[in-house]
Amino acid sequence: MTIVFEGLVVGFVLWFVVRTVVLGFFTVDQNERAVKTSFGRAQRLGSTTLQDPCAEYLKPEERERYSYPQVRVIPPGGPYFKWPWERVHKVSVATQTMNMAIDLEDRSANDHGTILEAVTKDQLNTGLQGQIRYKVSERNLYAYVFGVKHPIVHVMGYFISVLRERIATYEAPARPPSGDGPLTDTSIVTGVSINDLRKNLHAINEMMDRECLSSTARYGITLEASLITAIDPPPDVESALAAINTAHNQVSSDISLAQASADQKIVQSKRAVEIETLNAQAEVEPLHALAGQLAELKRNAPEALAGYLRNARLSLYRNAERVILEVR
Protein backbone atom coordinates (compact mmCIF):
# COMPACT_ATOMS: atom_id res chain seq x y z
CA MET A 1 0.00 0.00 0.00
CA THR A 2 2.83 2.33 0.86
CA ILE A 3 4.55 1.57 -2.44
CA VAL A 4 1.36 2.35 -4.36
CA PHE A 5 0.91 5.61 -2.48
CA GLU A 6 4.52 6.59 -3.11
CA GLY A 7 4.10 5.74 -6.80
CA LEU A 8 1.04 7.98 -6.99
CA VAL A 9 2.90 10.80 -5.32
CA VAL A 10 5.88 10.43 -7.66
CA GLY A 11 3.58 10.26 -10.68
CA PHE A 12 1.71 13.38 -9.58
CA VAL A 13 4.98 15.24 -9.04
CA LEU A 14 6.26 14.19 -12.45
CA TRP A 15 2.97 15.21 -14.09
CA PHE A 16 3.02 18.56 -12.29
CA VAL A 17 6.62 19.21 -13.35
CA VAL A 18 5.89 18.32 -16.97
CA ARG A 19 2.60 20.23 -16.98
CA THR A 20 4.01 23.30 -15.29
CA VAL A 21 7.63 23.52 -16.41
CA VAL A 22 7.70 21.86 -19.83
CA LEU A 23 4.27 22.94 -21.09
CA GLY A 24 4.19 26.22 -19.19
CA PHE A 25 6.46 28.10 -21.59
CA PHE A 26 5.19 29.60 -24.83
CA THR A 27 6.27 32.07 -27.49
CA VAL A 28 4.43 34.60 -29.66
CA ASP A 29 5.26 34.95 -33.36
CA GLN A 30 5.97 38.27 -35.07
CA ASN A 31 2.53 38.44 -36.71
CA GLU A 32 0.71 37.40 -33.53
CA ARG A 33 -0.48 38.97 -30.32
CA ALA A 34 -1.64 37.07 -27.24
CA VAL A 35 -3.97 37.57 -24.30
CA LYS A 36 -3.58 35.51 -21.14
CA THR A 37 -6.54 34.58 -18.94
CA SER A 38 -6.51 33.29 -15.37
CA PHE A 39 -9.52 31.08 -14.59
CA GLY A 40 -11.16 32.57 -17.68
CA ARG A 41 -10.57 36.24 -16.77
CA ALA A 42 -8.22 38.32 -18.90
CA GLN A 43 -5.63 40.58 -17.31
CA ARG A 44 -7.23 44.03 -17.53
CA LEU A 45 -5.58 47.46 -17.57
CA GLY A 46 -8.35 49.38 -15.80
CA SER A 47 -9.58 51.36 -18.84
CA THR A 48 -12.07 50.74 -21.64
CA THR A 49 -12.17 51.22 -25.38
CA LEU A 50 -14.12 54.45 -24.85
CA GLN A 51 -10.83 56.08 -23.83
CA ASP A 52 -9.15 54.84 -27.01
CA PRO A 53 -9.14 56.97 -30.21
CA CYS A 54 -10.91 54.18 -32.09
CA ALA A 55 -14.12 54.94 -30.14
CA GLU A 56 -14.50 58.41 -31.70
CA TYR A 57 -16.23 56.85 -34.72
CA LEU A 58 -18.99 55.29 -32.59
CA LYS A 59 -22.39 56.95 -32.53
CA PRO A 60 -23.53 58.29 -29.13
CA GLU A 61 -26.13 55.54 -28.73
CA GLU A 62 -23.47 52.87 -29.44
CA ARG A 63 -20.83 53.95 -26.93
CA GLU A 64 -22.36 52.15 -23.95
CA ARG A 65 -23.01 48.98 -25.96
CA TYR A 66 -19.42 48.69 -27.21
CA SER A 67 -17.59 49.62 -24.02
CA TYR A 68 -15.00 46.82 -23.75
CA PRO A 69 -12.21 46.62 -21.15
CA GLN A 70 -8.64 47.08 -22.29
CA VAL A 71 -6.56 43.96 -21.64
CA ARG A 72 -2.85 43.33 -21.35
CA VAL A 73 -1.50 42.33 -24.77
CA ILE A 74 1.51 40.05 -24.91
CA PRO A 75 3.85 41.26 -27.69
CA PRO A 76 5.90 39.01 -30.01
CA GLY A 77 8.79 37.24 -28.37
CA GLY A 78 9.29 34.86 -25.53
CA PRO A 79 9.59 32.49 -23.98
CA TYR A 80 6.76 33.46 -21.66
CA PHE A 81 5.46 31.42 -18.73
CA LYS A 82 1.94 30.48 -17.73
CA TRP A 83 0.52 28.44 -14.89
CA PRO A 84 -1.73 25.42 -15.54
CA TRP A 85 -4.84 27.44 -14.61
CA GLU A 86 -3.94 30.10 -17.13
CA ARG A 87 -4.76 30.02 -20.83
CA VAL A 88 -3.15 31.87 -23.72
CA HIS A 89 -5.25 33.16 -26.62
CA LYS A 90 -3.10 33.87 -29.68
CA VAL A 91 -4.42 36.02 -32.49
CA SER A 92 -2.90 36.74 -35.89
CA VAL A 93 -2.67 40.49 -36.64
CA ALA A 94 -1.49 40.05 -40.23
CA THR A 95 -3.48 41.82 -42.93
CA GLN A 96 -5.90 39.46 -44.68
CA THR A 97 -8.01 39.73 -47.84
CA MET A 98 -11.46 38.24 -48.36
CA ASN A 99 -13.95 38.20 -51.21
CA MET A 100 -16.83 40.45 -50.15
CA ALA A 101 -19.38 38.03 -51.65
CA ILE A 102 -18.41 35.12 -49.38
CA ASP A 103 -21.00 34.19 -46.75
CA LEU A 104 -19.08 32.48 -43.95
CA GLU A 105 -22.26 30.87 -42.58
CA ASP A 106 -23.56 29.59 -45.93
CA ARG A 107 -20.91 28.95 -48.57
CA SER A 108 -23.55 28.40 -51.28
CA ALA A 109 -25.02 31.87 -50.84
CA ASN A 110 -24.29 34.74 -53.24
CA ASP A 111 -23.76 32.33 -56.15
CA HIS A 112 -21.22 30.35 -54.12
CA GLY A 113 -19.42 33.49 -52.97
CA THR A 114 -18.79 35.03 -56.39
CA ILE A 115 -21.34 37.87 -56.75
CA LEU A 116 -22.96 40.02 -54.08
CA GLU A 117 -26.41 41.29 -55.04
CA ALA A 118 -27.63 44.81 -54.28
CA VAL A 119 -30.51 47.02 -55.44
CA THR A 120 -29.90 50.53 -56.79
CA LYS A 121 -32.07 53.62 -56.24
CA ASP A 122 -33.92 53.00 -59.54
CA GLN A 123 -34.71 49.40 -58.59
CA LEU A 124 -32.05 47.67 -60.66
CA ASN A 125 -30.70 44.42 -59.24
CA THR A 126 -26.92 44.56 -59.63
CA GLY A 127 -24.06 42.18 -58.96
CA LEU A 128 -21.04 43.45 -57.04
CA GLN A 129 -17.56 41.97 -57.14
CA GLY A 130 -14.61 42.96 -55.00
CA GLN A 131 -12.58 42.33 -51.90
CA ILE A 132 -12.07 43.76 -48.44
CA ARG A 133 -8.74 44.01 -46.65
CA TYR A 134 -8.78 43.75 -42.86
CA LYS A 135 -6.72 42.87 -39.82
CA VAL A 136 -7.28 42.26 -36.11
CA SER A 137 -6.79 45.40 -34.03
CA GLU A 138 -4.28 45.14 -31.23
CA ARG A 139 -6.02 48.04 -29.48
CA ASN A 140 -9.27 46.12 -28.93
CA LEU A 141 -8.39 42.45 -28.57
CA TYR A 142 -11.05 41.95 -25.89
CA ALA A 143 -13.82 42.56 -28.45
CA TYR A 144 -12.25 40.15 -30.94
CA VAL A 145 -11.43 37.34 -28.49
CA PHE A 146 -14.27 37.61 -25.98
CA GLY A 147 -16.83 40.10 -27.31
CA VAL A 148 -18.45 38.08 -30.11
CA LYS A 149 -18.29 34.42 -31.07
CA HIS A 150 -17.34 34.92 -34.74
CA PRO A 151 -16.05 38.50 -35.18
CA ILE A 152 -15.36 38.27 -38.91
CA VAL A 153 -18.94 37.10 -39.54
CA HIS A 154 -20.25 40.17 -37.71
CA VAL A 155 -17.86 42.44 -39.60
CA MET A 156 -18.83 41.01 -42.99
CA GLY A 157 -22.51 41.35 -42.17
CA TYR A 158 -21.97 44.94 -41.03
CA PHE A 159 -19.96 45.78 -44.14
CA ILE A 160 -22.50 44.25 -46.54
CA SER A 161 -25.46 45.99 -44.86
CA VAL A 162 -23.69 49.38 -45.11
CA LEU A 163 -22.67 48.69 -48.72
CA ARG A 164 -26.20 47.76 -49.80
CA GLU A 165 -27.62 50.83 -48.08
CA ARG A 166 -25.13 53.09 -49.85
CA ILE A 167 -25.78 51.45 -53.23
CA ALA A 168 -29.54 51.89 -52.77
CA THR A 169 -29.23 55.62 -51.95
CA TYR A 170 -26.18 56.67 -53.95
CA GLU A 171 -26.38 59.77 -56.11
CA ALA A 172 -23.52 61.04 -58.21
CA PRO A 173 -22.13 64.44 -57.15
CA ALA A 174 -23.33 67.34 -59.26
CA ARG A 175 -20.88 68.60 -61.86
CA PRO A 176 -19.94 72.26 -61.39
CA PRO A 177 -20.98 74.47 -64.33
CA SER A 178 -18.17 75.46 -66.67
CA GLY A 179 -18.44 78.32 -69.12
CA ASP A 180 -15.40 77.31 -71.17
CA GLY A 181 -15.88 73.57 -71.51
CA PRO A 182 -18.50 71.60 -73.42
CA LEU A 183 -22.07 71.77 -72.25
CA THR A 184 -22.49 67.98 -72.21
CA ASP A 185 -20.35 65.35 -70.55
CA THR A 186 -18.78 63.37 -73.38
CA SER A 187 -18.16 60.33 -71.17
CA ILE A 188 -20.74 57.86 -69.94
CA VAL A 189 -24.27 59.19 -69.51
CA THR A 190 -25.18 60.40 -66.03
CA GLY A 191 -28.49 60.14 -64.19
CA VAL A 192 -28.67 56.34 -64.46
CA SER A 193 -27.71 54.67 -61.20
CA ILE A 194 -25.58 51.90 -62.76
CA ASN A 195 -23.56 54.42 -64.75
CA ASP A 196 -23.17 56.70 -61.74
CA LEU A 197 -21.93 53.80 -59.62
CA ARG A 198 -19.48 52.57 -62.25
CA LYS A 199 -18.16 56.04 -62.87
CA ASN A 200 -17.56 56.72 -59.16
CA LEU A 201 -16.16 53.39 -57.95
CA HIS A 202 -13.20 55.12 -56.29
CA ALA A 203 -15.52 57.49 -54.41
CA ILE A 204 -17.71 54.57 -53.28
CA ASN A 205 -14.67 52.68 -51.98
CA GLU A 206 -13.57 55.75 -50.03
CA MET A 207 -17.10 56.19 -48.69
CA MET A 208 -17.15 52.58 -47.45
CA ASP A 209 -13.77 53.05 -45.77
CA ARG A 210 -15.16 56.03 -43.84
CA GLU A 211 -18.40 54.28 -42.93
CA CYS A 212 -16.57 51.24 -41.52
CA LEU A 213 -14.10 53.11 -39.30
CA SER A 214 -16.15 52.10 -36.26
CA SER A 215 -15.54 48.37 -36.83
CA THR A 216 -12.38 48.57 -34.69
CA ALA A 217 -14.36 49.66 -31.64
CA ARG A 218 -17.29 47.37 -32.47
CA TYR A 219 -15.59 44.04 -33.19
CA GLY A 220 -11.84 44.53 -32.80
CA ILE A 221 -11.27 44.26 -36.57
CA THR A 222 -9.94 47.15 -38.66
CA LEU A 223 -11.19 47.34 -42.24
CA GLU A 224 -8.19 48.78 -44.07
CA ALA A 225 -9.74 49.04 -47.52
CA SER A 226 -12.72 48.01 -49.61
CA LEU A 227 -11.96 47.26 -53.25
CA ILE A 228 -15.15 47.11 -55.32
CA THR A 229 -13.92 46.11 -58.75
CA ALA A 230 -17.11 45.55 -60.79
CA ILE A 231 -20.80 46.52 -60.75
CA ASP A 232 -22.80 44.54 -63.30
CA PRO A 233 -26.56 44.81 -64.01
CA PRO A 234 -28.68 41.96 -65.41
CA PRO A 235 -27.94 41.05 -69.08
CA ASP A 236 -31.17 42.58 -70.45
CA VAL A 237 -30.51 45.85 -68.63
CA GLU A 238 -26.87 45.80 -69.75
CA SER A 239 -27.87 45.79 -73.43
CA ALA A 240 -30.29 48.68 -72.90
CA LEU A 241 -27.64 50.68 -71.05
CA ALA A 242 -25.14 50.00 -73.81
CA ALA A 243 -27.59 51.41 -76.37
CA ILE A 244 -28.26 54.48 -74.21
CA ASN A 245 -24.55 55.09 -73.71
CA THR A 246 -23.82 54.66 -77.42
CA ALA A 247 -26.52 57.15 -78.40
CA HIS A 248 -25.39 59.60 -75.73
CA ASN A 249 -21.78 59.37 -76.79
CA GLN A 250 -22.76 59.91 -80.43
CA VAL A 251 -24.76 63.01 -79.53
CA SER A 252 -21.95 64.26 -77.31
CA SER A 253 -19.46 63.71 -80.13
CA ASP A 254 -21.64 65.67 -82.58
CA ILE A 255 -22.00 68.50 -80.08
CA SER A 256 -18.27 68.59 -79.48
CA LEU A 257 -17.56 68.71 -83.22
CA ALA A 258 -20.09 71.51 -83.69
CA GLN A 259 -18.57 73.46 -80.82
CA ALA A 260 -15.09 72.95 -82.22
CA SER A 261 -16.22 74.16 -85.66
CA ALA A 262 -17.92 77.20 -84.12
CA ASP A 263 -14.82 77.98 -82.05
CA GLN A 264 -12.67 77.72 -85.19
CA LYS A 265 -14.94 80.11 -87.12
CA ILE A 266 -14.89 82.57 -84.21
CA VAL A 267 -11.10 82.50 -84.18
CA GLN A 268 -10.98 83.01 -87.95
CA SER A 269 -13.39 85.95 -87.70
CA LYS A 270 -11.27 87.54 -85.01
CA ARG A 271 -8.18 87.15 -87.19
CA ALA A 272 -9.99 88.69 -90.21
CA VAL A 273 -11.07 91.69 -88.11
CA GLU A 274 -7.50 92.15 -86.89
CA ILE A 275 -6.14 92.01 -90.47
CA GLU A 276 -8.67 94.56 -91.79
CA THR A 277 -7.97 96.83 -88.84
CA LEU A 278 -4.26 96.72 -89.58
CA ASN A 279 -4.91 97.46 -93.29
CA ALA A 280 -7.04 100.48 -92.39
CA GLN A 281 -4.36 101.72 -90.02
CA ALA A 282 -1.77 101.30 -92.79
CA GLU A 283 -3.86 103.47 -95.14
CA VAL A 284 -4.66 106.14 -92.55
CA GLU A 285 -1.13 106.48 -91.20
CA PRO A 286 0.35 108.18 -94.36
CA LEU A 287 -2.52 110.67 -94.35
CA HIS A 288 -1.83 111.53 -90.72
CA ALA A 289 1.84 112.00 -91.54
CA LEU A 290 1.00 114.22 -94.53
CA ALA A 291 -1.37 116.33 -92.46
CA GLY A 292 1.35 116.80 -89.88
CA GLN A 293 3.84 117.87 -92.52
CA LEU A 294 1.40 120.39 -94.06
CA ALA A 295 0.61 121.85 -90.67
CA GLU A 296 4.32 122.22 -89.98
CA LEU A 297 4.82 123.85 -93.44
CA LYS A 298 1.97 126.31 -92.88
CA ARG A 299 3.36 127.27 -89.50
CA ASN A 300 6.95 127.82 -90.61
CA ALA A 301 6.55 128.98 -94.28
CA PRO A 302 3.00 129.99 -95.19
CA GLU A 303 4.11 131.33 -98.61
CA ALA A 304 5.51 127.95 -99.57
CA LEU A 305 2.16 126.23 -98.95
CA ALA A 306 0.66 127.82 -102.09
CA GLY A 307 3.54 126.48 -104.20
CA TYR A 308 3.06 123.01 -102.71
CA LEU A 309 -0.64 123.07 -103.52
CA ARG A 310 0.12 124.22 -107.12
CA ASN A 311 2.59 121.38 -107.62
CA ALA A 312 0.11 118.90 -106.15
CA ARG A 313 -2.59 120.09 -108.57
CA LEU A 314 -0.25 119.75 -111.52
CA SER A 315 0.54 116.14 -110.67
CA LEU A 316 -3.17 115.47 -110.39
CA TYR A 317 -3.82 117.18 -113.73
CA ARG A 318 -1.22 114.95 -115.43
CA ASN A 319 -2.97 111.82 -114.15
CA ALA A 320 -6.53 112.97 -114.79
CA GLU A 321 -8.31 112.30 -118.08
CA ARG A 322 -10.80 115.17 -117.69
CA VAL A 323 -10.63 118.32 -115.58
CA ILE A 324 -13.63 120.49 -114.71
CA LEU A 325 -12.77 123.99 -113.53
CA GLU A 326 -15.07 126.49 -111.98
CA VAL A 327 -15.27 129.79 -113.88
CA ARG A 328 -15.88 132.88 -111.90
C-alpha positions as CSV (number, residue, x, y, z in Angstrom):
1,M,0.0,0.0,0.0
2,T,2.8,2.3,0.9
3,I,4.6,1.6,-2.4
4,V,1.4,2.3,-4.4
5,F,0.9,5.6,-2.5
6,E,4.5,6.6,-3.1
7,G,4.1,5.7,-6.8
8,L,1.0,8.0,-7.0
9,V,2.9,10.8,-5.3
10,V,5.9,10.4,-7.7
11,G,3.6,10.3,-10.7
12,F,1.7,13.4,-9.6
13,V,5.0,15.2,-9.0
14,L,6.3,14.2,-12.5
15,W,3.0,15.2,-14.1
16,F,3.0,18.6,-12.3
17,V,6.6,19.2,-13.4
18,V,5.9,18.3,-17.0
19,R,2.6,20.2,-17.0
20,T,4.0,23.3,-15.3
21,V,7.6,23.5,-16.4
22,V,7.7,21.9,-19.8
23,L,4.3,22.9,-21.1
24,G,4.2,26.2,-19.2
25,F,6.5,28.1,-21.6
26,F,5.2,29.6,-24.8
27,T,6.3,32.1,-27.5
28,V,4.4,34.6,-29.7
29,D,5.3,34.9,-33.4
30,Q,6.0,38.3,-35.1
31,N,2.5,38.4,-36.7
32,E,0.7,37.4,-33.5
33,R,-0.5,39.0,-30.3
34,A,-1.6,37.1,-27.2
35,V,-4.0,37.6,-24.3
36,K,-3.6,35.5,-21.1
37,T,-6.5,34.6,-18.9
38,S,-6.5,33.3,-15.4
39,F,-9.5,31.1,-14.6
40,G,-11.2,32.6,-17.7
41,R,-10.6,36.2,-16.8
42,A,-8.2,38.3,-18.9
43,Q,-5.6,40.6,-17.3
44,R,-7.2,44.0,-17.5
45,L,-5.6,47.5,-17.6
46,G,-8.4,49.4,-15.8
47,S,-9.6,51.4,-18.8
48,T,-12.1,50.7,-21.6
49,T,-12.2,51.2,-25.4
50,L,-14.1,54.5,-24.9
51,Q,-10.8,56.1,-23.8
52,D,-9.2,54.8,-27.0
53,P,-9.1,57.0,-30.2
54,C,-10.9,54.2,-32.1
55,A,-14.1,54.9,-30.1
56,E,-14.5,58.4,-31.7
57,Y,-16.2,56.9,-34.7
58,L,-19.0,55.3,-32.6
59,K,-22.4,56.9,-32.5
60,P,-23.5,58.3,-29.1
61,E,-26.1,55.5,-28.7
62,E,-23.5,52.9,-29.4
63,R,-20.8,54.0,-26.9
64,E,-22.4,52.2,-24.0
65,R,-23.0,49.0,-26.0
66,Y,-19.4,48.7,-27.2
67,S,-17.6,49.6,-24.0
68,Y,-15.0,46.8,-23.7
69,P,-12.2,46.6,-21.1
70,Q,-8.6,47.1,-22.3
71,V,-6.6,44.0,-21.6
72,R,-2.8,43.3,-21.3
73,V,-1.5,42.3,-24.8
74,I,1.5,40.0,-24.9
75,P,3.8,41.3,-27.7
76,P,5.9,39.0,-30.0
77,G,8.8,37.2,-28.4
78,G,9.3,34.9,-25.5
79,P,9.6,32.5,-24.0
80,Y,6.8,33.5,-21.7
81,F,5.5,31.4,-18.7
82,K,1.9,30.5,-17.7
83,W,0.5,28.4,-14.9
84,P,-1.7,25.4,-15.5
85,W,-4.8,27.4,-14.6
86,E,-3.9,30.1,-17.1
87,R,-4.8,30.0,-20.8
88,V,-3.1,31.9,-23.7
89,H,-5.3,33.2,-26.6
90,K,-3.1,33.9,-29.7
91,V,-4.4,36.0,-32.5
92,S,-2.9,36.7,-35.9
93,V,-2.7,40.5,-36.6
94,A,-1.5,40.0,-40.2
95,T,-3.5,41.8,-42.9
96,Q,-5.9,39.5,-44.7
97,T,-8.0,39.7,-47.8
98,M,-11.5,38.2,-48.4
99,N,-14.0,38.2,-51.2
100,M,-16.8,40.4,-50.1
101,A,-19.4,38.0,-51.7
102,I,-18.4,35.1,-49.4
103,D,-21.0,34.2,-46.8
104,L,-19.1,32.5,-43.9
105,E,-22.3,30.9,-42.6
106,D,-23.6,29.6,-45.9
107,R,-20.9,28.9,-48.6
108,S,-23.5,28.4,-51.3
109,A,-25.0,31.9,-50.8
110,N,-24.3,34.7,-53.2
111,D,-23.8,32.3,-56.1
112,H,-21.2,30.4,-54.1
113,G,-19.4,33.5,-53.0
114,T,-18.8,35.0,-56.4
115,I,-21.3,37.9,-56.8
116,L,-23.0,40.0,-54.1
117,E,-26.4,41.3,-55.0
118,A,-27.6,44.8,-54.3
119,V,-30.5,47.0,-55.4
120,T,-29.9,50.5,-56.8
121,K,-32.1,53.6,-56.2
122,D,-33.9,53.0,-59.5
123,Q,-34.7,49.4,-58.6
124,L,-32.1,47.7,-60.7
125,N,-30.7,44.4,-59.2
126,T,-26.9,44.6,-59.6
127,G,-24.1,42.2,-59.0
128,L,-21.0,43.5,-57.0
129,Q,-17.6,42.0,-57.1
130,G,-14.6,43.0,-55.0
131,Q,-12.6,42.3,-51.9
132,I,-12.1,43.8,-48.4
133,R,-8.7,44.0,-46.7
134,Y,-8.8,43.8,-42.9
135,K,-6.7,42.9,-39.8
136,V,-7.3,42.3,-36.1
137,S,-6.8,45.4,-34.0
138,E,-4.3,45.1,-31.2
139,R,-6.0,48.0,-29.5
140,N,-9.3,46.1,-28.9
141,L,-8.4,42.5,-28.6
142,Y,-11.0,41.9,-25.9
143,A,-13.8,42.6,-28.4
144,Y,-12.2,40.1,-30.9
145,V,-11.4,37.3,-28.5
146,F,-14.3,37.6,-26.0
147,G,-16.8,40.1,-27.3
148,V,-18.4,38.1,-30.1
149,K,-18.3,34.4,-31.1
150,H,-17.3,34.9,-34.7
151,P,-16.0,38.5,-35.2
152,I,-15.4,38.3,-38.9
153,V,-18.9,37.1,-39.5
154,H,-20.2,40.2,-37.7
155,V,-17.9,42.4,-39.6
156,M,-18.8,41.0,-43.0
157,G,-22.5,41.3,-42.2
158,Y,-22.0,44.9,-41.0
159,F,-20.0,45.8,-44.1
160,I,-22.5,44.3,-46.5
161,S,-25.5,46.0,-44.9
162,V,-23.7,49.4,-45.1
163,L,-22.7,48.7,-48.7
164,R,-26.2,47.8,-49.8
165,E,-27.6,50.8,-48.1
166,R,-25.1,53.1,-49.9
167,I,-25.8,51.4,-53.2
168,A,-29.5,51.9,-52.8
169,T,-29.2,55.6,-52.0
170,Y,-26.2,56.7,-54.0
171,E,-26.4,59.8,-56.1
172,A,-23.5,61.0,-58.2
173,P,-22.1,64.4,-57.2
174,A,-23.3,67.3,-59.3
175,R,-20.9,68.6,-61.9
176,P,-19.9,72.3,-61.4
177,P,-21.0,74.5,-64.3
178,S,-18.2,75.5,-66.7
179,G,-18.4,78.3,-69.1
180,D,-15.4,77.3,-71.2
181,G,-15.9,73.6,-71.5
182,P,-18.5,71.6,-73.4
183,L,-22.1,71.8,-72.3
184,T,-22.5,68.0,-72.2
185,D,-20.4,65.3,-70.5
186,T,-18.8,63.4,-73.4
187,S,-18.2,60.3,-71.2
188,I,-20.7,57.9,-69.9
189,V,-24.3,59.2,-69.5
190,T,-25.2,60.4,-66.0
191,G,-28.5,60.1,-64.2
192,V,-28.7,56.3,-64.5
193,S,-27.7,54.7,-61.2
194,I,-25.6,51.9,-62.8
195,N,-23.6,54.4,-64.7
196,D,-23.2,56.7,-61.7
197,L,-21.9,53.8,-59.6
198,R,-19.5,52.6,-62.3
199,K,-18.2,56.0,-62.9
200,N,-17.6,56.7,-59.2
201,L,-16.2,53.4,-57.9
202,H,-13.2,55.1,-56.3
203,A,-15.5,57.5,-54.4
204,I,-17.7,54.6,-53.3
205,N,-14.7,52.7,-52.0
206,E,-13.6,55.8,-50.0
207,M,-17.1,56.2,-48.7
208,M,-17.2,52.6,-47.4
209,D,-13.8,53.0,-45.8
210,R,-15.2,56.0,-43.8
211,E,-18.4,54.3,-42.9
212,C,-16.6,51.2,-41.5
213,L,-14.1,53.1,-39.3
214,S,-16.1,52.1,-36.3
215,S,-15.5,48.4,-36.8
216,T,-12.4,48.6,-34.7
217,A,-14.4,49.7,-31.6
218,R,-17.3,47.4,-32.5
219,Y,-15.6,44.0,-33.2
220,G,-11.8,44.5,-32.8
221,I,-11.3,44.3,-36.6
222,T,-9.9,47.1,-38.7
223,L,-11.2,47.3,-42.2
224,E,-8.2,48.8,-44.1
225,A,-9.7,49.0,-47.5
226,S,-12.7,48.0,-49.6
227,L,-12.0,47.3,-53.3
228,I,-15.2,47.1,-55.3
229,T,-13.9,46.1,-58.8
230,A,-17.1,45.6,-60.8
231,I,-20.8,46.5,-60.8
232,D,-22.8,44.5,-63.3
233,P,-26.6,44.8,-64.0
234,P,-28.7,42.0,-65.4
235,P,-27.9,41.1,-69.1
236,D,-31.2,42.6,-70.5
237,V,-30.5,45.9,-68.6
238,E,-26.9,45.8,-69.7
239,S,-27.9,45.8,-73.4
240,A,-30.3,48.7,-72.9
241,L,-27.6,50.7,-71.0
242,A,-25.1,50.0,-73.8
243,A,-27.6,51.4,-76.4
244,I,-28.3,54.5,-74.2
245,N,-24.5,55.1,-73.7
246,T,-23.8,54.7,-77.4
247,A,-26.5,57.1,-78.4
248,H,-25.4,59.6,-75.7
249,N,-21.8,59.4,-76.8
250,Q,-22.8,59.9,-80.4
251,V,-24.8,63.0,-79.5
252,S,-22.0,64.3,-77.3
253,S,-19.5,63.7,-80.1
254,D,-21.6,65.7,-82.6
255,I,-22.0,68.5,-80.1
256,S,-18.3,68.6,-79.5
257,L,-17.6,68.7,-83.2
258,A,-20.1,71.5,-83.7
259,Q,-18.6,73.5,-80.8
260,A,-15.1,73.0,-82.2
261,S,-16.2,74.2,-85.7
262,A,-17.9,77.2,-84.1
263,D,-14.8,78.0,-82.1
264,Q,-12.7,77.7,-85.2
265,K,-14.9,80.1,-87.1
266,I,-14.9,82.6,-84.2
267,V,-11.1,82.5,-84.2
268,Q,-11.0,83.0,-88.0
269,S,-13.4,85.9,-87.7
270,K,-11.3,87.5,-85.0
271,R,-8.2,87.2,-87.2
272,A,-10.0,88.7,-90.2
273,V,-11.1,91.7,-88.1
274,E,-7.5,92.2,-86.9
275,I,-6.1,92.0,-90.5
276,E,-8.7,94.6,-91.8
277,T,-8.0,96.8,-88.8
278,L,-4.3,96.7,-89.6
279,N,-4.9,97.5,-93.3
280,A,-7.0,100.5,-92.4
281,Q,-4.4,101.7,-90.0
282,A,-1.8,101.3,-92.8
283,E,-3.9,103.5,-95.1
284,V,-4.7,106.1,-92.6
285,E,-1.1,106.5,-91.2
286,P,0.3,108.2,-94.4
287,L,-2.5,110.7,-94.4
288,H,-1.8,111.5,-90.7
289,A,1.8,112.0,-91.5
290,L,1.0,114.2,-94.5
291,A,-1.4,116.3,-92.5
292,G,1.4,116.8,-89.9
293,Q,3.8,117.9,-92.5
294,L,1.4,120.4,-94.1
295,A,0.6,121.8,-90.7
296,E,4.3,122.2,-90.0
297,L,4.8,123.8,-93.4
298,K,2.0,126.3,-92.9
299,R,3.4,127.3,-89.5
300,N,6.9,127.8,-90.6
301,A,6.6,129.0,-94.3
302,P,3.0,130.0,-95.2
303,E,4.1,131.3,-98.6
304,A,5.5,127.9,-99.6
305,L,2.2,126.2,-98.9
306,A,0.7,127.8,-102.1
307,G,3.5,126.5,-104.2
308,Y,3.1,123.0,-102.7
309,L,-0.6,123.1,-103.5
310,R,0.1,124.2,-107.1
311,N,2.6,121.4,-107.6
312,A,0.1,118.9,-106.2
313,R,-2.6,120.1,-108.6
314,L,-0.2,119.7,-111.5
315,S,0.5,116.1,-110.7
316,L,-3.2,115.5,-110.4
317,Y,-3.8,117.2,-113.7
318,R,-1.2,115.0,-115.4
319,N,-3.0,111.8,-114.2
320,A,-6.5,113.0,-114.8
321,E,-8.3,112.3,-118.1
322,R,-10.8,115.2,-117.7
323,V,-10.6,118.3,-115.6
324,I,-13.6,120.5,-114.7
325,L,-12.8,124.0,-113.5
326,E,-15.1,126.5,-112.0
327,V,-15.3,129.8,-113.9
328,R,-15.9,132.9,-111.9
